[in-house]
Amino acid sequence: MFIDPRPYFSNVCCILLILPSSVSKLHSAETDLRTPRIRPPSDLPVDEVIFRPQPRIYAISSPQCTYLAFSVEIDGPRVLDLEFGVGDSDLSCKKKEHKGTVPMGFFSTSRMSFSFFTLAFLAVFLLCGSGNAFYLPGSYMHTYSPRETIYVKVNSLTSIETELPFSYYSLPYCLPQNGIKKSAENLGELLMGDQIDNSPYRFRINVNESLYLCTTKSLNEQEAKLLKQRTRDLYQVNMILDNLPVRRFTETNGIVIQWTGFPVGYTPTGSSEDYIINHLKFKVLVHEYEGRGAVMTTGEEGIGMIAETDDKKNGYEIVGFEVIPCSVKRDPEAMLKLNMYDKVEPVNCPLELDKSQTIREQEKISFTYEVVFVKSDIRWPSRWDAYLRMEGAKVHWFSIMNSLMVIFFLAGIVFVIFLRTVRRDLTRYEELDKEAQAQMNEELSGWKLVVGDVFREPTCSKLLCVMIGDGVQITGMAVVTIVFAALGFMSPASRGMLLTGMIILYLFLGIVAGYVGVRLWRTIKGGSEGWRSLCWSIACFFPGIVFVVLTVLNFILWGSKSTGAIPISLYFTLLSLWFCISVPMTLVGGFMGTRSEEIQFPVRTNQIPREIPARKYPSWLLILGSGTLPFGTLFIELFFILSSIWLGRFYYVFGFLLVVLILLVTVCAEVSVVLTYMHLCVEDWRWWWKSFFASGSVALYVFLYSINYLVFDLRSLSGPVSAILYLGYSLIMSVAIMLSTGTIGFLVSFYFVHYLFSSVKID
């Protein structure tokens, strides 16, 4: 099972913070602090240790030494506590027995010392001590007491037919008693169109009940029309309980399919009537949690004390959230006599249409729900496994093996170029004297004849530097994001975290973009004049393209009154982040580029350009064809990514994605080197742009594949608005891929050409 390093990383950070100095009030009153129970560790093999989501760390302080104790839960009722002392110079402190109370170093004002050896030992233990750790996405565990009240939250209504999210309360649903309150949303959630609000659905932990919510007023023409439209567009209601999306299950041809959310309504086959979902049967899976209580007291010298009590503290962790949606016709006059949360009789979902609630004008709709709590053996760290379980691992492995075959094929070609052709020609060339070399220059053909033109300044050199700078920035953002996601730091449980992290990384990586772009500019021009203008162009090029496309799409979303439209305030926020972070970082990187060492060309450039021989076939055909090889590396993974974005599926195989990224970089580098060498061999010295588009042309195939996916896999997508949105976002993705892959190919080709001609000496 995948190991999440975040608990161990956080433990090390906590130790680095608490040991050098005292920290007061490190734990709030709500933190569950318990005294460790000492057990000898020798009776348990290391590979049985399973860290809790919040491993307990105790710093036990005395005037002579400091103890560190780690409470580690074993898969069962036993507890293993690792405890060792830290003295002023070594680990020679004697163990001090603490009965009932443990002095907490967090609240001590005495000086603590910590040796580097101990820190190293601790880090090794934390990182390597667990061989079977749980993966923990999302927030920390919350334990609920029996009969504690918890409310369900609602997210935007979504549809795979229109891809336009709408607010939950845009439909005539029951309102909370205290009004609608929006939850705090991060940057990624806002950009994705999430709008999380409170709801009137109230649960009491471990209490099974069937309750009444409300009865709407008679539906007017507009409300009935809107409900029918949302029903026929297959809109889904998305609910959240303790950060878990609600699930439902359907069975088709004997296969059980899991969905997140439930439909607004349904239209039976062969019927002209639409029926609304107005009764929900919830099932909440809970895991019973037992622990001992703890009391904060004051000990000697004002040291904080944690005293363990004999009272056991029982609670429940929510590990599952399921729903069965129903349409039930009720007597509105009888329902209007009830108040919210009055009890009603449980019902079975009716199969007869005459007992279901239709959507008509002047119809009053009553909303009710049932909730059942079921004890489960699922532990809290594993509760997301049901959502993140991805099928089709064999398909991913097939894609990787296919890519490896392409890489080995191209690597063989590169091997032949380097070790046979290039090395042999250079060796023969260097063994000749100057007169023989001059005579050989007249007789030779191929790449050796363009030695005086190979480093001639390309056309639109400033645009090339701008695109290379932006490409480095996008590539760095993609690599860091995928690596962190593969390690478990960004998960679907933290909604919007992935997109937010990508934006922040892109902003700060402007320093790398400015450095690379200005250094390439100095190499081509031989000086740094105009580097400020270049930095501004780098900072504005790709964000400008994204801004223009998003603005056009945003006007469309505003016209549709969708929650996916970016608010004006968020526009100003994004512009402020760009102007205050990305632009200054790019200028700083450009300034560093002007102070860096200039890359010297190994050969001089002739004043008169050499004529390029005519060819039977244009070179752009070869460039377009080369993009098929990188596309073959990523198209299977691209299918899963598009399905995740547009079909509302979870994508959580970042390990595969990281492998595919490495393979894609390798293929792009090899393709670009091979094509650059082929162009040089036919005496075409204009390799700069061709090396960029040799690997960057994969973006064309990505965009064409996106159109293919729209036509054949998103056939349910309705209306020109949805198609324009899809194509707009696909265009942004394709431009980013072109800049990234083109930059990889260009930089590798640049160093290849530099190495190739560095051994050629021409007077």
MARFI-929105 format. One line per 10 residues: for each residue x, y, z of C-alpha. Coordinates in nm, 2 decimals. Layout:
% residues N
X/Y/Z  ...
% end
This chain:
% residues 763
0.00/0.00/0.00  0.12/0.35/-0.07  0.31/0.52/0.21  0.22/0.88/0.30  0.53/1.06/0.42  0.34/1.36/0.55  0.29/1.23/0.91  0.66/1.15/0.94  0.76/1.48/0.79  0.53/1.67/1.03
0.68/1.48/1.32  1.03/1.58/1.23  0.92/1.94/1.19  0.75/1.93/1.53  1.07/1.81/1.69  1.28/2.08/1.52  1.03/2.34/1.65  0.99/2.22/2.01  1.34/2.12/2.11  1.55/2.43/2.06
1.31/2.65/2.26  1.00/2.62/2.47  0.66/2.66/2.30  0.35/2.74/2.50  0.00/2.65/2.40  0.12/2.42/2.12  -0.19/2.20/2.17  -0.53/2.36/2.19  -0.79/2.25/2.44  -0.96/2.03/2.18
-0.64/1.83/2.11  -0.66/1.47/2.23  -0.35/1.43/2.45  -0.30/1.09/2.62  -0.03/0.95/2.84  0.17/0.68/2.67  0.15/0.33/2.81  0.49/0.18/2.83  0.53/-0.15/2.65  0.86/-0.33/2.56
0.92/-0.29/2.19  1.11/-0.62/2.16  0.80/-0.83/2.13  0.68/-0.67/1.80  0.85/-0.68/1.46  0.90/-0.35/1.29  0.69/-0.42/0.99  0.37/-0.45/1.21  0.39/-0.09/1.31  0.11/0.12/1.17
0.13/0.49/1.24  -0.19/0.67/1.34  -0.30/0.97/1.14  -0.18/1.19/1.42  0.11/1.01/1.59  0.14/1.12/1.95  0.47/1.30/2.03  0.56/1.36/2.39  0.86/1.57/2.51  0.92/1.47/2.87
1.14/1.73/3.04  1.34/1.71/3.36  1.62/1.94/3.50  1.88/1.69/3.38  1.75/1.56/3.05  1.47/1.55/2.80  1.27/1.25/2.70  1.10/1.19/2.37  0.82/0.94/2.37  0.62/0.83/2.06
0.29/0.66/2.10  0.24/0.43/1.80  -0.07/0.23/1.75  -0.04/-0.13/1.65  -0.31/-0.29/1.42  -0.50/-0.41/1.72  -0.56/-0.31/2.08  -0.19/-0.30/2.18  0.01/0.02/2.19  0.39/0.04/2.13
0.56/0.34/2.29  0.92/0.43/2.19  1.09/0.63/2.46  1.45/0.75/2.49  1.63/1.02/2.67  1.84/1.30/2.54  2.11/1.44/2.76  2.35/1.74/2.72  2.60/1.53/2.54  2.47/1.18/2.47
2.19/0.93/2.53  2.31/0.84/2.88  2.01/0.98/3.07  1.85/0.73/3.28  1.49/0.66/3.23  1.26/0.83/3.47  0.94/0.66/3.57  0.62/0.87/3.56  0.32/0.72/3.72  -0.01/0.88/3.63
0.14/1.21/3.51  0.39/1.30/3.24  0.57/1.64/3.26  0.53/1.80/2.92  0.83/1.98/2.77  0.60/2.19/2.56  0.52/2.40/2.86  0.86/2.41/3.03  1.07/2.72/3.04  1.39/2.53/3.10
1.65/2.50/2.83  1.65/2.19/2.61  1.94/2.05/2.42  1.93/1.81/2.13  2.22/1.63/1.96  2.25/1.58/1.59  2.29/1.21/1.63  1.96/1.18/1.80  1.79/1.38/1.53  1.93/1.16/1.26
1.82/0.85/1.45  1.48/0.99/1.49  1.45/1.08/1.12  1.56/0.73/1.02  1.30/0.58/1.25  1.02/0.80/1.13  1.09/0.75/0.76  1.18/0.38/0.77  1.02/0.24/1.07  0.68/0.17/0.91
0.65/-0.07/0.63  0.28/-0.08/0.60  0.15/0.27/0.66  -0.19/0.39/0.56  -0.23/0.66/0.30  -0.41/0.96/0.45  -0.56/1.22/0.22  -0.75/1.52/0.33  -0.81/1.66/0.68  -0.73/1.52/1.02
-0.96/1.28/1.20  -1.26/1.41/1.38  -1.42/1.20/1.65  -1.79/1.25/1.72  -1.96/1.17/2.05  -2.29/0.99/2.05  -2.59/1.21/1.96  -2.36/1.49/1.85  -2.52/1.70/1.58  -2.36/1.73/1.24
-2.49/1.89/0.92  -2.45/1.79/0.56  -2.30/2.04/0.32  -2.39/2.08/-0.04  -2.17/2.16/-0.34  -2.26/2.29/-0.68  -2.50/2.10/-0.91  -2.29/1.94/-1.19  -2.37/1.76/-1.52  -2.17/1.57/-1.77
-2.42/1.69/-2.03  -2.35/2.06/-2.01  -2.04/2.10/-1.79  -2.20/2.41/-1.64  -2.21/2.40/-1.26  -2.50/2.58/-1.08  -2.57/2.67/-0.72  -2.76/2.41/-0.52  -3.01/2.68/-0.41  -3.08/2.78/-0.77
-3.35/2.51/-0.75  -3.65/2.53/-0.50  -3.49/2.32/-0.23  -3.54/2.35/0.15  -3.34/2.63/0.31  -3.15/2.60/0.64  -3.32/2.74/0.95  -3.05/3.00/1.01  -3.00/3.09/0.64  -2.75/3.00/0.38
-2.39/3.02/0.49  -2.11/2.97/0.23  -1.80/2.77/0.34  -1.45/2.92/0.30  -1.32/2.82/-0.04  -0.96/2.82/-0.17  -0.84/2.95/-0.51  -0.87/2.61/-0.68  -1.23/2.55/-0.56  -1.34/2.89/-0.70
-1.17/2.83/-1.03  -1.34/2.49/-1.06  -1.68/2.63/-0.99  -1.73/2.48/-0.65  -1.98/2.65/-0.42  -2.01/2.48/-0.08  -2.30/2.58/0.13  -2.47/2.45/0.45  -2.79/2.25/0.42  -3.09/2.17/0.65
-3.00/1.80/0.65  -2.92/1.73/1.02  -2.78/1.41/1.16  -2.73/1.30/1.52  -2.45/1.06/1.56  -2.56/0.70/1.60  -2.93/0.80/1.60  -3.14/0.64/1.33  -3.44/0.86/1.24  -3.68/0.96/0.96
-3.74/1.33/0.95  -3.95/1.59/0.76  -3.78/1.90/0.61  -4.02/2.13/0.43  -4.29/2.16/0.17  -4.24/2.41/-0.11  -4.49/2.66/-0.23  -4.68/2.58/-0.54  -4.43/2.57/-0.82  -4.46/2.86/-1.07
-4.40/2.82/-1.44  -4.03/2.92/-1.42  -3.95/2.69/-1.13  -4.12/2.39/-1.29  -3.95/2.46/-1.62  -3.61/2.49/-1.45  -3.65/2.17/-1.26  -3.75/1.98/-1.57  -3.45/2.13/-1.76  -3.20/2.03/-1.48
-3.36/1.68/-1.47  -3.32/1.63/-1.85  -2.97/1.77/-1.84  -2.88/1.49/-1.59  -2.77/1.73/-1.32  -2.63/1.57/-1.00  -2.67/1.69/-0.64  -2.33/1.67/-0.46  -2.34/1.64/-0.08  -2.05/1.63/0.17
-2.04/1.49/0.52  -1.72/1.52/0.72  -1.53/1.59/0.39  -1.67/1.27/0.23  -1.88/1.31/-0.09  -2.20/1.11/-0.09  -2.20/0.79/-0.29  -2.48/0.59/-0.46  -2.48/0.26/-0.63  -2.66/0.14/-0.94
-2.67/-0.20/-1.11  -2.65/-0.24/-1.48  -2.63/-0.59/-1.64  -2.52/-0.74/-1.31  -2.24/-0.49/-1.27  -2.25/-0.25/-0.97  -2.15/0.10/-1.06  -2.05/0.36/-0.80  -2.14/0.73/-0.85  -2.08/1.04/-0.65
-2.39/1.24/-0.59  -2.75/1.17/-0.70  -2.97/1.31/-0.97  -3.20/1.60/-0.94  -3.47/1.39/-1.09  -3.54/1.13/-1.36  -3.74/1.08/-1.67  -3.86/0.72/-1.72  -3.82/0.56/-2.06  -4.13/0.61/-2.27
-4.28/0.88/-2.03  -4.33/1.24/-2.09  -4.34/1.33/-1.72  -4.04/1.42/-1.51  -4.00/1.31/-1.14  -3.81/1.49/-0.87  -3.59/1.32/-0.60  -3.75/1.44/-0.28  -3.67/1.16/-0.03  -3.32/1.05/0.06
-3.22/0.74/0.25  -2.88/0.80/0.39  -2.65/0.54/0.53  -2.35/0.67/0.74  -2.07/0.42/0.81  -1.90/0.49/1.15  -1.60/0.33/1.31  -1.62/0.31/1.69  -1.32/0.47/1.86  -1.21/0.41/2.22
-0.95/0.61/2.41  -0.87/0.73/2.76  -0.94/1.08/2.88  -0.67/1.33/2.98  -0.66/1.62/3.22  -0.42/1.92/3.21  -0.27/2.00/3.55  0.03/2.20/3.68  0.33/2.02/3.83  0.66/2.13/3.99
0.84/2.44/3.86  0.53/2.54/3.66  0.57/2.25/3.42  0.25/2.15/3.24  0.12/1.80/3.34  -0.10/1.55/3.15  -0.28/1.33/3.39  -0.45/1.02/3.26  -0.80/0.94/3.39  -0.97/0.61/3.42
-1.27/0.72/3.22  -1.29/0.58/2.88  -1.38/0.82/2.60  -1.59/0.66/2.33  -1.65/0.83/2.00  -1.73/0.76/1.63  -1.54/0.83/1.32  -1.73/0.88/1.00  -1.58/0.64/0.74  -1.86/0.62/0.47
-2.15/0.82/0.33  -2.40/0.66/0.10  -2.75/0.75/-0.02  -3.05/0.59/-0.20  -3.25/0.86/-0.38  -3.63/0.82/-0.40  -3.92/1.01/-0.55  -4.22/0.98/-0.31  -4.56/1.15/-0.36  -4.69/1.28/-0.02
-5.00/1.47/0.08  -4.89/1.83/0.09  -5.17/1.95/0.32  -5.07/1.69/0.58  -4.71/1.77/0.55  -4.76/2.14/0.59  -4.88/2.08/0.95  -4.54/1.95/1.05  -4.24/2.15/1.15  -3.88/2.09/1.03
-3.72/1.78/1.19  -4.05/1.63/1.29  -4.05/1.26/1.27  -4.22/1.08/0.97  -4.28/0.72/0.88  -3.99/0.56/0.69  -4.08/0.46/0.33  -3.96/0.22/0.07  -3.87/0.37/-0.26  -4.18/0.32/-0.48
-4.15/0.15/-0.81  -4.49/0.27/-0.93  -4.49/0.60/-1.11  -4.82/0.70/-0.97  -4.67/0.70/-0.62  -4.37/0.92/-0.73  -4.36/1.30/-0.72  -4.40/1.46/-1.06  -4.27/1.80/-1.16  -4.57/2.02/-1.26
-4.68/2.38/-1.22  -4.88/2.45/-0.90  -4.74/2.13/-0.75  -4.63/2.14/-0.39  -4.32/1.92/-0.32  -4.25/1.78/0.03  -3.89/1.69/0.12  -3.80/1.42/0.37  -3.50/1.20/0.46  -3.39/0.90/0.66
-3.06/0.84/0.81  -2.92/0.50/0.94  -2.58/0.47/1.12  -2.40/0.14/1.05  -2.09/0.03/1.24  -1.80/-0.05/1.01  -1.46/-0.21/1.03  -1.32/0.05/0.79  -1.06/0.26/0.97  -1.05/0.63/0.93
-0.72/0.65/0.73  -0.87/0.40/0.48  -1.21/0.57/0.43  -1.11/0.73/0.09  -1.00/0.40/-0.06  -1.35/0.34/-0.20  -1.34/0.67/-0.39  -0.98/0.66/-0.50  -0.98/0.30/-0.62  -0.88/0.32/-0.99
-0.96/0.03/-1.23  -0.75/-0.05/-1.53  -0.40/-0.09/-1.39  -0.32/-0.32/-1.68  -0.40/-0.05/-1.92  -0.15/0.19/-1.75  0.12/-0.08/-1.75  0.05/-0.14/-2.12  0.10/0.23/-2.19  0.42/0.23/-2.00
0.56/-0.08/-2.18  0.46/0.07/-2.51  0.64/0.39/-2.43  0.95/0.20/-2.32  0.96/0.02/-2.66  0.96/0.36/-2.83  1.23/0.49/-2.60  1.45/0.19/-2.67  1.40/0.23/-3.04  1.49/0.60/-3.04
1.78/0.54/-2.79  1.92/0.29/-3.04  1.92/0.56/-3.31  2.08/0.81/-3.08  2.34/0.56/-2.98  2.43/0.49/-3.35  2.45/0.87/-3.42  2.68/0.94/-3.13  2.90/0.64/-3.11  2.93/0.54/-3.48
2.87/0.84/-3.71  2.96/1.14/-3.51  3.26/0.99/-3.32  3.40/0.83/-3.63  3.38/1.15/-3.83  3.53/1.36/-3.56  3.81/1.12/-3.51  3.90/1.11/-3.88  3.87/1.49/-3.89  4.10/1.55/-3.60
4.37/1.31/-3.72  4.43/1.52/-4.04  4.66/1.81/-4.07  4.54/2.16/-4.16  4.59/2.12/-4.54  4.42/1.79/-4.54  4.13/1.94/-4.33  4.09/2.22/-4.58  4.08/1.98/-4.87  3.84/1.75/-4.67
3.61/2.05/-4.60  3.57/2.10/-4.98  3.49/1.73/-5.03  3.27/1.67/-4.73  2.90/1.70/-4.72  2.64/1.69/-4.44  2.65/1.85/-4.09  3.02/1.93/-4.12  2.96/2.18/-4.39  2.72/2.40/-4.18
2.99/2.46/-3.92  2.99/2.83/-4.00  2.61/2.88/-3.99  2.49/2.64/-3.73  2.49/2.90/-3.46  2.35/3.18/-3.67  2.08/3.38/-3.50  1.73/3.23/-3.57  1.44/3.43/-3.70  1.21/3.57/-3.43
1.48/3.51/-3.17  1.30/3.71/-2.90  0.98/3.50/-2.94  1.19/3.18/-2.91  1.35/3.30/-2.58  1.00/3.39/-2.45  0.86/3.05/-2.53  1.16/2.87/-2.39  1.13/3.07/-2.07  0.76/3.00/-2.03
0.82/2.64/-2.12  1.07/2.60/-1.84  0.82/2.76/-1.60  0.54/2.52/-1.70  0.76/2.21/-1.70  0.89/2.29/-1.35  0.53/2.35/-1.23  0.42/2.01/-1.38  0.72/1.82/-1.24  0.69/1.95/-0.89
0.31/1.92/-0.88  0.31/1.56/-1.00  0.60/1.46/-0.76  0.42/1.61/-0.46  0.09/1.45/-0.57  0.26/1.11/-0.61  0.40/1.14/-0.26  0.05/1.22/-0.13  0.07/1.59/-0.05  -0.22/1.68/-0.28
-0.53/1.47/-0.29  -0.89/1.49/-0.41  -0.99/1.49/-0.05  -0.85/1.85/-0.03  -1.07/2.00/-0.29  -0.90/2.26/-0.51  -0.56/2.19/-0.35  -0.41/2.05/-0.67  -0.51/2.36/-0.88  -0.41/2.60/-0.61
-0.07/2.44/-0.57  -0.01/2.45/-0.95  -0.09/2.82/-0.96  0.14/2.91/-0.66  0.42/2.71/-0.81  0.38/2.87/-1.15  0.40/3.22/-0.99  0.72/3.15/-0.80  0.89/2.96/-1.08  0.89/3.29/-1.28
1.24/3.33/-1.15  1.36/3.02/-1.34  1.17/3.14/-1.65  1.34/3.48/-1.64  1.69/3.33/-1.58  1.67/3.08/-1.87  1.51/3.32/-2.11  1.76/3.60/-2.05  2.06/3.37/-2.06  1.95/3.23/-2.39
1.89/3.58/-2.51  2.25/3.68/-2.41  2.38/3.37/-2.59  2.21/3.45/-2.91  2.27/3.83/-2.91  2.61/3.83/-2.74  2.49/4.09/-2.49  2.21/4.16/-2.23  2.06/4.47/-2.39  1.68/4.46/-2.38
1.66/4.20/-2.11  1.39/4.39/-1.92  1.16/4.40/-2.22  1.22/4.02/-2.26  1.13/3.95/-1.90  0.81/4.14/-1.93  0.73/3.94/-2.25  0.80/3.61/-2.07  0.58/3.72/-1.78  0.29/3.81/-2.01
0.30/3.56/-2.29  0.14/3.24/-2.15  -0.06/3.42/-1.88  -0.19/3.65/-2.15  -0.31/3.36/-2.37  -0.48/3.20/-2.07  -0.64/3.54/-1.97  -0.78/3.60/-2.31  -0.93/3.25/-2.34  -1.07/3.25/-1.99
-1.22/3.60/-2.04  -1.41/3.48/-2.35  -1.53/3.16/-2.16  -1.62/3.37/-1.86  -1.85/3.59/-2.06  -2.03/3.27/-2.18  -2.06/3.14/-1.82  -2.19/3.47/-1.69  -2.45/3.47/-1.96  -2.55/3.12/-1.84
-2.55/3.23/-1.47  -2.32/2.94/-1.39  -2.12/2.91/-1.07  -1.83/2.82/-1.29  -1.80/3.19/-1.39  -1.50/3.36/-1.23  -1.61/3.65/-1.01  -1.47/3.99/-1.07  -1.31/3.99/-0.73  -1.12/3.67/-0.82
-1.01/3.83/-1.15  -0.85/4.11/-0.95  -0.70/3.86/-0.71  -0.54/3.66/-0.99  -0.41/3.98/-1.15  -0.27/4.09/-0.82  -0.09/3.76/-0.77  0.05/3.77/-1.11  0.17/4.13/-1.09  0.30/4.11/-0.73
0.47/3.77/-0.75  0.52/3.64/-1.11  0.64/3.96/-1.27  0.89/4.05/-0.99  1.02/3.69/-0.98  1.07/3.69/-1.36  1.26/4.02/-1.34  1.48/3.89/-1.06  1.55/3.58/-1.26  1.63/3.79/-1.56
1.87/4.00/-1.36  2.04/3.68/-1.24  2.06/3.57/-1.60  2.25/3.89/-1.70  2.51/3.82/-1.42  2.55/3.46/-1.52  2.83/3.33/-1.74  2.76/3.36/-2.11  2.75/3.04/-2.31  3.02/3.06/-2.57
2.97/2.91/-2.92  3.25/2.67/-3.01  3.27/2.79/-3.37  3.25/3.13/-3.54  2.96/3.22/-3.76  3.02/3.33/-4.12  2.90/3.67/-4.24  2.73/3.53/-4.54  2.47/3.26/-4.48  2.51/2.93/-4.66
2.25/2.84/-4.92  2.03/2.55/-4.81  2.00/2.28/-5.08  1.65/2.21/-5.21  1.47/1.90/-5.10  1.20/1.68/-5.24  0.98/1.70/-4.93  0.92/2.00/-4.70  1.08/1.97/-4.35  0.75/2.05/-4.17
0.61/1.71/-4.27  0.89/1.54/-4.08  0.83/1.78/-3.78  0.46/1.70/-3.77  0.53/1.33/-3.80  0.77/1.34/-3.51  0.50/1.45/-3.27  0.33/1.11/-3.30  0.60/0.94/-3.09  0.56/1.16/-2.78
0.18/1.14/-2.83  0.20/0.76/-2.82  0.36/0.79/-2.48  0.09/0.99/-2.31  -0.24/0.93/-2.50  -0.37/0.65/-2.27  -0.30/0.86/-1.96  -0.46/1.16/-2.14  -0.78/0.96/-2.17  -0.80/0.90/-1.79
-0.72/1.27/-1.72  -0.99/1.39/-1.96  -1.24/1.14/-1.81  -1.15/1.28/-1.46  -1.21/1.64/-1.57  -1.52/1.60/-1.78  -1.69/1.29/-1.65  -1.65/1.37/-1.28  -1.43/1.08/-1.20  -1.15/1.07/-0.94
-0.80/1.06/-1.08  -0.55/0.93/-0.83  -0.28/0.73/-1.02  -0.02/1.00/-0.99  0.25/0.73/-0.96  0.17/0.62/-1.31  0.15/0.98/-1.42  0.50/1.04/-1.28  0.64/0.75/-1.48  0.46/0.87/-1.79
0.61/1.21/-1.74  0.96/1.08/-1.72  0.90/0.87/-2.03  0.76/1.17/-2.21  1.06/1.39/-2.13  1.29/1.11/-2.26  1.10/1.06/-2.58  1.09/1.44/-2.65  1.46/1.47/-2.60  1.54/1.18/-2.82
1.30/1.28/-3.10  1.44/1.63/-3.11  1.80/1.52/-3.12  1.74/1.28/-3.40  1.55/1.53/-3.61  1.81/1.80/-3.55  2.08/1.57/-3.66  1.88/1.47/-3.97  1.84/1.84/-4.07  2.21/1.91/-4.02
2.30/1.62/-4.23  2.11/1.77/-4.53  2.29/2.10/-4.47  1.99/2.27/-4.31  2.14/2.49/-4.04  1.80/2.64/-3.93  1.76/2.39/-3.65  1.65/2.63/-3.37  1.27/2.64/-3.43  1.26/2.29/-3.58
1.41/2.14/-3.27  1.14/2.32/-3.07  0.85/2.20/-3.28  0.99/1.85/-3.34  0.88/1.76/-2.98  0.63/2.05/-2.94  0.42/1.92/-3.23  0.27/1.67/-2.99  0.04/1.95/-2.88  -0.14/1.93/-3.21
-0.22/1.57/-3.16  -0.33/1.63/-2.81  -0.58/1.90/-2.93  -0.70/1.67/-3.21  -0.74/1.39/-2.96  -0.94/1.62/-2.74  -1.18/1.69/-3.03  -1.20/1.31/-3.09  -1.28/1.27/-2.72  -1.55/1.53/-2.75
-1.72/1.37/-3.05  -1.70/1.00/-2.94  -1.67/1.00/-2.56  -1.87/1.31/-2.47  -2.16/1.25/-2.71  -2.40/1.35/-2.43  -2.25/1.70/-2.42  -2.53/1.92/-2.53  -2.53/2.27/-2.68  -2.27/2.49/-2.84
-2.19/2.66/-2.50  -2.06/2.33/-2.35  -1.86/2.25/-2.67  -1.70/2.60/-2.67  -1.61/2.56/-2.30  -1.45/2.22/-2.37  -1.25/2.34/-2.67  -1.14/2.65/-2.48  -0.99/2.46/-2.19  -0.84/2.20/-2.43
-0.67/2.49/-2.62  -0.51/2.61/-2.30  -0.39/2.26/-2.22  -0.25/2.21/-2.57  -0.06/2.54/-2.56  0.09/2.45/-2.22  0.20/2.11/-2.35  0.35/2.26/-2.67  0.56/2.51/-2.46  0.67/2.24/-2.22
0.76/1.96/-2.46  0.91/2.21/-2.71  1.14/2.35/-2.44  1.26/2.01/-2.35  1.34/1.92/-2.71  1.51/2.26/-2.78  1.73/2.26/-2.47  1.85/1.90/-2.53  1.91/1.98/-2.90  2.10/2.29/-2.81
2.34/2.10/-2.59  2.37/1.83/-2.85  2.47/2.08/-3.13  2.70/2.26/-2.89  2.87/1.93/-2.80  2.88/1.81/-3.17  3.06/2.12/-3.30  3.28/2.18/-2.99  3.54/1.93/-3.14  3.55/2.10/-3.48
3.83/2.35/-3.52  3.80/2.59/-3.81  4.04/2.88/-3.88
% end
